[in-house]
């Protein structure tokens, strides 16, 4: 049996679990995004931890890029970037 058209939760409405978590965080005065941003900007933290926080935050402001296949007659090469390089 199919559900009637228009029944159920409307698009964009958080489910009960998400709403409960958001309410608990708000009651505690906890903003996870702000906490990660503060951690990322804290020069007393390790560069590895700061990089991880920045990487996590980046997904909220920049879309993830899809892999693009590049073909060339030249020898392939690999560029390796470490978290320390990213902090420069």
C-alpha positions, 0 to 999 in steps of 0.5 A, spaced: 500 500 500 502 506 497 502 512 502 498 518 500 501 524 496 504 529 501 504 525 507 510 524 511 516 529 513 517 535 509 523 536 506 528 540 510 525 538 516 530 534 521 528 527 524 527 526 531 534 524 533 537 530 529 533 535 533 534 532 539 542 532 538 541 539 536 537 541 542 542 538 547 548 542 544 544 548 544 542 547 551 549 546 553 551 552 549 556 548 544 557 550 537 561 544 534 563 548 528 565 554 532 569 549 536 572 546 530 574 553 528 577 555 534 581 549 534 584 550 527 586 557 529 589 555 535 597 555 534 598 552 540 595 545 537 599 540 533 599 542 525 596 535 524 590 536 529 589 543 526 589 541 519 584 535 520 579 541 523 580 545 517 579 539 512 573 538 516 570 545 516 572 546 508 567 541 506 562 547 509 564 552 504 567 549 498 565 543 494 569 536 494 572 536 487 571 530 483 577 526 480 579 528 473 582 523 468 588 526 465 592 523 459 599 525 457 604 522 453 609 524 458 611 520 464 606 521 470 608 524 476 606 525 483 605 531 488 605 529 495 602 534 500 603 533 508 599 537 513 605 541 515 606 543 508 598 546 508 600 550 514 605 554 510 
